[in-house]
């Protein structure tokens, strides 16, 4: 049974000086994620799956370093997006992006060397052999954060390729030029958050940053506010552990959804995507309720 935890009104609101966003460094995020997956695998009942995702993250790190350099973003398009309060990365245009297609092809070719169960191996083979129209369908689902639960396995590999490409695109942007788009929407690529974290980093202590499941940008969001509907009413917290848990479900009674929130000031080694998967126990407990998971993580689809 989850424990209900009341919000602390004193932490409502943001800090004006807190940066809106932290853009990803592909040379750091994927190796860091790989190490975190490997560490978590050693103490989890999900060990084999976490180990596989750790190896996949290592492959993402290698490909991010080896793939040809991307052209710089169009300055006019970025400026127009800022004026219109749109994310500068237009996901709808990426479905036909040759660079993303190359990234997926490289990942499919090299992922075959990873240790994985037979169903995953067959899913990888299916993606590698898929005709262009099928790959576009898979990529469209990934880029719209709408992966069907009955085909999670092939989408996992497509999502891994998309994460590489989106992170490389986001890394070319200027964090200071980004503007808020909408509650619960990444200001860089328009993706949904996987989770959010309350940071303990110097200068931004106790500030919440949502983590994009796609490009890995982290952006500032007001605490005690639903990342799905923006409501500040009816927010409560549930935990599989205690009041001092490092991960909780932030529940919104207005839209009947929930999103994980981590407390990185209690454990600075938390990585939003890896720890989201490793805390599957909270997801299973929340499945016993009528609430819908609002966070999107392609590595958790189907669970």
C-alpha positions as CSV (number, residue, x, y, z in Angstrom):
1,X,0.0,0.0,0.0
2,X,1.4,3.4,-0.9
3,X,1.8,6.0,1.8
4,X,0.0,9.3,1.3
5,X,2.2,12.3,1.9
6,X,0.9,15.9,2.2
7,X,2.6,18.6,0.2
8,X,4.5,21.4,1.9
9,X,3.0,24.7,0.9
10,X,6.3,26.5,1.7
11,X,7.9,25.0,-1.4
12,X,5.2,26.2,-3.9
13,X,6.7,28.5,-6.5
14,X,10.0,28.8,-8.3
15,X,13.2,30.7,-7.8
16,X,13.5,33.6,-10.3
17,X,17.2,33.1,-10.7
18,X,17.0,29.4,-11.4
19,X,18.0,28.7,-15.0
20,X,15.0,27.6,-17.2
21,X,16.9,24.6,-18.7
22,X,20.0,22.6,-18.8
23,X,20.8,21.2,-22.2
24,X,22.3,17.7,-22.6
25,X,25.9,16.9,-23.3
26,X,25.7,13.6,-25.3
27,X,29.3,12.8,-24.3
28,X,28.2,12.8,-20.6
29,X,24.6,11.8,-20.4
30,X,24.8,8.4,-22.0
31,X,27.9,7.2,-20.2
32,X,26.5,8.5,-16.9
33,X,23.2,6.7,-17.6
34,X,25.1,3.5,-18.5
35,X,27.0,3.5,-15.3
36,X,23.8,4.2,-13.3
37,X,22.0,1.3,-15.0
38,X,24.9,-1.0,-14.2
39,X,25.0,0.0,-10.6
40,X,21.2,-0.4,-10.2
41,X,21.3,-3.8,-11.8
42,X,23.5,-5.1,-9.0
43,X,20.9,-4.6,-6.4
44,X,17.6,-5.0,-8.3
45,X,15.3,-7.8,-9.2
46,X,15.2,-6.2,-12.6
47,X,19.0,-6.8,-12.9
48,X,19.0,-8.5,-16.3
49,X,16.8,-5.7,-17.9
50,X,18.8,-2.9,-16.2
51,X,22.1,-4.5,-17.4
52,X,20.7,-4.7,-21.0
53,X,19.7,-1.0,-20.8
54,X,23.2,-0.2,-19.4
55,X,24.8,-1.8,-22.4
56,X,22.4,-0.1,-24.7
57,X,23.3,3.3,-23.1
58,X,27.0,2.5,-23.7
59,X,26.2,1.9,-27.4
60,X,24.3,5.2,-27.4
61,X,27.4,7.0,-26.0
62,X,29.6,5.4,-28.6
63,X,27.3,6.3,-31.5
64,X,26.8,9.9,-30.3
65,X,30.6,10.3,-30.4
66,X,31.1,8.6,-33.8
67,X,28.2,9.8,-36.0
68,X,28.9,12.6,-38.4
69,X,28.5,16.1,-37.1
70,X,25.0,17.5,-37.5
71,X,24.5,20.8,-39.3
72,X,23.9,23.8,-37.0
73,X,20.3,24.8,-36.3
74,X,18.7,27.4,-38.6
75,X,19.0,30.7,-36.7
76,X,15.9,32.1,-38.2
77,X,13.8,29.0,-37.4
78,X,15.1,29.1,-33.8
79,X,14.3,32.8,-33.4
80,X,10.8,32.2,-34.8
81,X,10.2,29.4,-32.4
82,X,11.2,31.6,-29.5
83,X,8.9,34.4,-30.6
84,X,6.0,31.9,-31.0
85,X,6.9,30.1,-27.7
86,X,7.5,26.8,-29.6
87,X,10.4,24.4,-29.0
88,X,13.1,25.0,-31.6
89,X,13.4,21.3,-32.4
90,X,10.4,20.3,-34.5
91,X,9.8,16.6,-33.9
92,X,7.4,16.2,-36.8
93,X,10.2,17.1,-39.2
94,X,12.5,14.4,-37.9
95,X,10.5,11.5,-39.1
96,X,12.0,12.0,-42.6
97,X,15.4,13.2,-41.3
98,X,18.2,11.3,-43.1
99,X,20.5,11.8,-40.1
100,X,18.0,10.1,-37.8
101,X,17.6,7.3,-40.3
102,X,21.4,6.8,-40.3
103,X,21.4,6.8,-36.5
104,X,18.8,4.1,-36.4
105,X,20.6,2.0,-39.0
106,X,23.8,2.2,-37.1
107,X,22.1,1.3,-33.8
108,X,20.4,-1.7,-35.3
109,X,23.6,-3.0,-36.8
110,X,25.6,-2.7,-33.6
111,X,23.0,-3.5,-31.0
112,X,23.0,-7.1,-32.3
113,X,26.2,-7.6,-30.2
114,X,24.4,-6.8,-27.0
115,X,23.3,-9.4,-24.5
116,X,19.5,-9.5,-24.6
117,X,16.7,-12.1,-24.3
118,X,15.3,-13.7,-27.4
119,X,12.2,-11.6,-27.7
120,X,14.3,-8.4,-27.7
121,X,16.7,-9.9,-30.3
122,X,13.8,-10.8,-32.6
123,X,12.4,-7.3,-32.2
124,X,15.8,-5.8,-33.1
125,X,15.9,-8.1,-36.2
126,X,12.4,-7.0,-37.2
127,X,13.3,-3.3,-36.9
128,X,16.5,-3.8,-38.9
129,X,14.6,-5.6,-41.7
130,X,11.6,-3.3,-41.7
131,X,10.8,-1.4,-44.9
132,X,11.0,2.4,-44.8
133,X,7.3,2.9,-44.3
134,X,7.3,0.6,-41.2
135,X,10.3,2.4,-39.7
136,X,8.5,5.8,-40.3
137,X,5.5,4.4,-38.4
138,X,7.7,3.3,-35.5
139,X,9.6,6.6,-35.5
140,X,6.3,8.6,-35.6
141,X,5.1,6.8,-32.5
142,X,8.3,7.4,-30.6
143,X,8.5,11.1,-31.6
144,X,4.9,11.7,-30.5
145,X,5.4,9.8,-27.2
146,X,2.6,7.4,-28.1
147,X,4.2,3.9,-28.2
148,X,1.6,1.1,-28.3
149,X,2.0,-1.3,-25.4
150,X,1.7,-4.4,-27.6
151,X,4.8,-3.4,-29.6
152,X,7.0,-2.0,-27.0
153,X,10.1,-4.1,-27.9
154,X,10.7,-2.8,-31.4
155,X,9.9,0.7,-30.4
156,X,12.6,0.5,-27.6
157,X,15.4,0.3,-30.2
158,X,13.8,3.1,-32.3
159,X,13.5,5.2,-29.2
160,X,17.2,4.6,-28.3
161,X,18.2,6.0,-31.7
162,X,15.8,8.9,-31.4
163,X,17.3,9.7,-28.0
164,X,20.8,10.0,-29.6
165,X,19.6,12.2,-32.4
166,X,17.5,14.5,-30.2
167,X,20.2,14.9,-27.6
168,X,22.7,15.9,-30.3
169,X,20.2,18.4,-31.7
170,X,19.5,19.8,-28.3
171,X,23.2,20.1,-27.5
172,X,23.5,22.6,-30.3
173,X,21.0,25.0,-28.9
174,X,21.6,27.9,-26.4
175,X,19.9,27.3,-23.1
176,X,19.5,31.0,-22.5
177,X,17.5,31.4,-25.7
178,X,14.9,28.8,-24.7
179,X,11.5,30.0,-23.5
180,X,8.8,28.1,-21.6
181,X,6.4,26.4,-23.9
182,X,3.8,24.8,-21.7
183,X,3.6,23.0,-18.4
184,X,5.1,19.5,-18.8
185,X,6.5,20.2,-22.2
186,X,10.3,20.2,-23.0
187,X,11.3,23.7,-24.2
188,X,13.9,22.2,-26.4
189,X,12.1,19.4,-28.3
190,X,8.5,19.5,-27.2
191,X,8.7,16.0,-25.5
192,X,7.0,14.9,-22.3
193,X,8.9,14.4,-19.1
194,X,9.8,11.0,-17.9
195,X,10.2,12.2,-14.3
196,X,11.1,15.3,-12.4
197,X,13.8,15.8,-9.7
198,X,14.3,18.2,-6.8
199,X,17.9,19.2,-7.0
200,X,20.4,19.8,-4.3
201,X,23.0,21.3,-6.6
202,X,24.6,24.5,-5.2
203,X,22.7,27.6,-6.2
204,X,19.6,25.8,-7.2
205,X,18.8,23.8,-4.1
206,X,15.3,22.5,-3.8
207,X,14.4,23.5,-7.3
208,X,12.5,21.1,-9.5
209,X,13.6,20.1,-12.9
210,X,11.6,17.9,-15.3
211,X,13.7,15.5,-17.4
212,X,12.8,15.0,-21.1
213,X,12.7,11.3,-22.1
214,X,13.7,12.2,-25.6
215,X,16.5,14.8,-25.8
216,X,17.4,14.7,-22.0
217,X,17.0,18.4,-21.5
218,X,16.1,19.3,-18.0
219,X,13.8,22.3,-17.4
220,X,12.5,24.1,-14.4
221,X,8.9,23.4,-13.3
222,X,7.2,24.9,-10.3
223,X,6.8,22.4,-7.4
224,X,3.5,21.0,-6.3
225,X,2.1,21.5,-9.7
226,X,0.8,18.8,-12.0
227,X,3.0,18.2,-15.0
228,X,0.1,16.9,-17.0
229,X,-2.6,19.5,-16.6
230,X,-0.9,22.3,-14.7
231,X,-3.2,22.3,-11.7
232,X,-1.9,23.2,-8.3
233,X,-5.1,21.9,-6.7
234,X,-5.5,18.4,-5.3
235,X,-1.7,17.5,-5.4
236,X,-0.6,14.8,-3.1
237,X,2.3,12.4,-2.8
238,X,2.5,8.7,-2.5
239,X,5.4,6.5,-1.8
240,X,6.2,2.8,-1.6
241,X,8.6,3.5,1.3
242,X,8.4,6.3,3.8
243,X,7.9,10.0,4.0
244,X,11.6,10.4,3.5
245,X,11.6,8.3,0.3
246,X,13.9,9.4,-2.6
247,X,11.1,8.7,-5.1
248,X,7.4,9.5,-4.8
249,X,4.4,9.6,-7.1
250,X,3.1,13.2,-7.5
251,X,-0.6,12.7,-7.8
252,X,-3.1,15.1,-9.3
253,X,-6.8,14.6,-8.4
254,X,-7.9,17.1,-11.0
255,X,-6.8,15.0,-14.0
256,X,-6.3,11.6,-12.2
257,X,-2.6,11.3,-13.3
258,X,0.7,10.9,-11.6
259,X,4.4,11.5,-12.4
260,X,7.4,10.3,-10.4
261,X,9.4,12.9,-8.6
262,X,12.9,12.2,-7.3
263,X,14.7,14.0,-4.5
264,X,18.3,14.3,-5.8
265,X,19.4,16.3,-2.8
266,X,19.0,13.1,-0.8
267,X,20.8,11.0,-3.4
268,X,22.8,13.1,-6.1
269,X,23.6,9.9,-8.1
270,X,20.0,9.6,-9.3
271,X,19.7,9.6,-13.1
272,X,16.1,10.4,-14.2
273,X,15.7,7.7,-16.9
274,X,17.6,4.9,-15.2
275,X,16.1,5.4,-11.8
276,X,12.7,5.6,-13.3
277,X,13.1,2.1,-14.7
278,X,14.7,0.8,-11.5
279,X,11.8,2.2,-9.4
280,X,9.2,0.0,-11.2
281,X,7.9,-1.1,-7.9
282,X,6.2,2.3,-7.5
283,X,4.6,1.9,-10.9
284,X,3.2,-1.5,-10.0
285,X,1.7,-0.1,-6.8
286,X,0.2,2.8,-8.6
287,X,-1.4,0.4,-11.1
288,X,-3.6,-0.7,-8.3
289,X,-5.2,2.7,-8.3
290,X,-7.4,4.4,-11.0
291,X,-4.7,6.9,-11.7
292,X,-2.8,7.1,-15.0
293,X,1.0,7.4,-15.3
294,X,1.7,10.8,-16.9
295,X,5.5,10.4,-17.3
296,X,6.8,8.9,-20.6
297,X,9.7,6.6,-20.6
298,X,10.1,4.3,-23.7
299,X,12.0,1.8,-21.5
300,X,8.9,1.3,-19.3
301,X,6.2,1.0,-22.0
302,X,4.3,-2.3,-21.4
303,X,5.0,-2.4,-17.7
